[in-house]
Structure formats: C-alpha cells, structure tokens
C-alpha cells in the first residue's frame, strides 16, 4: 500500500535538508507552495526538530 503521507512528507523533508541544507530545502519548498494558510502555525511543525546547534553547524558548513 505504500508509505503514509505523513511519513512521505517527513522523509522528503529530511532528504531535502540532507542535500540542500535547511535554507536550500526551505527555498525549494517555497517554489511549490502557494503561500496559503497560517505560516505561524505551520512553521512550528516545519522546524520542530531544528536546534541552535543544527543552525550553527549549518552556518559553519556553508562558509
């Protein structure tokens, strides 16, 4: 039957972050998102696993 949609979304996001980093993954998603809805509510779910340590690591790797 395949993966549940929630799992597909999670795995897809993780793959994008792995290949593009958080900033690149977010930019990619925004290319296809119509910009509707409540971003304040959605960002909590979108960035729930993001930590300061991950942000700092990403910044160091980008330099």
C-alpha positions as CSV (number, residue, x, y, z in Angstrom):
1,X,0.0,0.0,0.0
2,X,3.0,2.3,0.4
3,X,4.0,4.8,3.0
4,X,1.5,7.1,4.8
5,X,1.5,10.7,3.6
6,X,2.9,12.0,6.8
7,X,5.9,9.7,6.6
8,X,6.5,10.6,2.9
9,X,6.4,14.3,3.9
10,X,8.9,13.7,6.8
11,X,11.3,11.6,4.7
12,X,11.1,14.0,1.8
13,X,11.9,17.0,4.1
14,X,14.8,15.0,5.6
15,X,16.2,14.2,2.1
16,X,15.9,17.8,1.0
17,X,17.7,19.0,4.2
18,X,20.4,16.4,3.7
19,X,21.1,17.5,0.2
20,X,20.4,21.2,0.3
21,X,20.6,22.3,4.0
22,X,17.8,23.9,5.8
23,X,17.9,27.2,3.9
24,X,18.0,25.4,0.5
25,X,15.3,23.0,1.4
26,X,13.1,25.8,2.6
27,X,13.7,27.7,-0.7
28,X,12.9,24.6,-2.7
29,X,9.6,24.1,-0.8
30,X,8.6,27.7,-1.3
31,X,8.9,27.3,-5.0
32,X,6.0,24.9,-4.9
33,X,3.9,26.2,-2.0
34,X,1.2,28.7,-2.9
35,X,1.7,30.6,0.3
36,X,-1.7,29.9,1.7
37,X,-2.5,29.0,5.3
38,X,-1.1,30.1,8.7
39,X,2.7,30.2,8.5
40,X,2.9,30.9,12.2
41,X,1.2,27.6,13.0
42,X,2.9,25.7,10.2
43,X,6.5,26.8,11.0
44,X,6.2,25.2,14.4
45,X,5.7,21.8,12.8
46,X,8.2,22.5,10.0
47,X,11.1,23.5,12.3
48,X,10.2,21.4,15.4
49,X,13.5,19.5,15.2
50,X,15.6,22.5,14.5
51,X,18.1,23.4,17.2
52,X,20.7,26.2,17.7
53,X,23.4,23.5,17.4
54,X,22.0,22.5,14.0
55,X,21.8,26.1,12.8
56,X,25.4,26.8,13.9
57,X,26.6,23.6,12.2
58,X,24.8,24.6,9.0
59,X,26.3,28.1,9.1
60,X,29.8,26.7,9.6
61,X,29.4,24.2,6.8
62,X,28.2,26.9,4.4
63,X,31.2,29.2,5.0
